[in-house]
């Protein structure tokens, strides 16, 4: 396995944290949305953020 530099680790931490925050916010927005289409949009964004976070976690 290729070694990851400190800068790469810092960048991964930043990106993973951002996706985690986005997932939490979009999930919260989806739970509060009354319009089904808006709720679906927020839930899809939350799911996408979680998927991206999980993909990045594979590099650790």
MIMARDREN-673897 format. One record per residue (C-alpha): x, y, z. Coordinates in nm, 4 decimals, padded with zeros to 6 digits. Example, Ala and Ser with C-alpha at 12.3 -4.5 7.8 and 13.67 -1.06 7.14 Angstrom:
<nodes>
east: 01.2300&north: -00.4500&up: 00.7800
east: 01.3670&north: -00.1060&up: 00.7140
</nodes>
This chain:
<nodes>
east: 00.0000&north: 00.0000&up: 00.0000
east: 00.1281&north: 00.3463&up: -00.0845
east: 00.2083&north: 00.5724&up: 00.2078
east: -00.0050&north: 00.8813&up: 00.2572
east: 00.1687&north: 01.2089&up: 00.3358
east: 00.0724&north: 01.4315&up: 00.6263
east: -00.0755&north: 01.6822&up: 00.3810
east: -00.2860&north: 01.4086&up: 00.2206
east: -00.4120&north: 01.3017&up: 00.5645
east: -00.5009&north: 01.6601&up: 00.6522
east: -00.6865&north: 01.7016&up: 00.3240
east: -00.8743&north: 01.3747&up: 00.3779
east: -00.9666&north: 01.4815&up: 00.7317
east: -01.0975&north: 01.8119&up: 00.5997
east: -01.3007&north: 01.6497&up: 00.3194
east: -01.4390&north: 01.3710&up: 00.5393
east: -01.5382&north: 01.6244&up: 00.8050
east: -01.7111&north: 01.8380&up: 00.5441
east: -01.9093&north: 01.5456&up: 00.4074
east: -02.0022&north: 01.4409&up: 00.7597
east: -02.1300&north: 01.7895&up: 00.8372
east: -02.3189&north: 01.8023&up: 00.5083
east: -02.4795&north: 01.4646&up: 00.5779
east: -02.5977&north: 01.5783&up: 00.9222
east: -02.7357&north: 01.9086&up: 00.7931
east: -02.9125&north: 01.7591&up: 00.4915
east: -03.0659&north: 01.4849&up: 00.7082
east: -03.1908&north: 01.7489&up: 00.9506
east: -03.3303&north: 01.9629&up: 00.6694
east: -03.5029&north: 01.6579&up: 00.5188
east: -03.6665&north: 01.5752&up: 00.8501
east: -03.8045&north: 01.9287&up: 00.8774
east: -03.9171&north: 01.9677&up: 00.5160
east: -04.2887&north: 01.9422&up: 00.4535
east: -04.2863&north: 01.9343&up: 00.0744
east: -04.2161&north: 01.5752&up: -00.0396
east: -04.0042&north: 01.6878&up: -00.3339
east: -03.7874&north: 01.9101&up: -00.1134
east: -03.7624&north: 01.6330&up: 00.1460
east: -03.6460&north: 01.3936&up: -00.1269
east: -03.3869&north: 01.6438&up: -00.2519
east: -03.2401&north: 01.6873&up: 00.0948
east: -03.2392&north: 01.3119&up: 00.1594
east: -03.0632&north: 01.2436&up: -00.1704
east: -02.8017&north: 01.5065&up: -00.0828
east: -02.7533&north: 01.3451&up: 00.2597
east: -02.7150&north: 01.0007&up: 00.1007
east: -02.4646&north: 01.1356&up: -00.1514
east: -02.2586&north: 01.3011&up: 00.1205
east: -02.2495&north: 00.9764&up: 00.3202
east: -02.1437&north: 00.7794&up: 00.0125
east: -01.8640&north: 01.0266&up: -00.0601
east: -01.7489&north: 01.0140&up: 00.3026
east: -01.7388&north: 00.6336&up: 00.2958
east: -01.5414&north: 00.6346&up: -00.0289
east: -01.2833&north: 00.8711&up: 00.1202
east: -01.2577&north: 00.6613&up: 00.4371
east: -01.1218&north: 00.3771&up: 00.2215
east: -00.8004&north: 00.5769&up: 00.1782
east: -00.7275&north: 00.5650&up: 00.5505
</nodes>
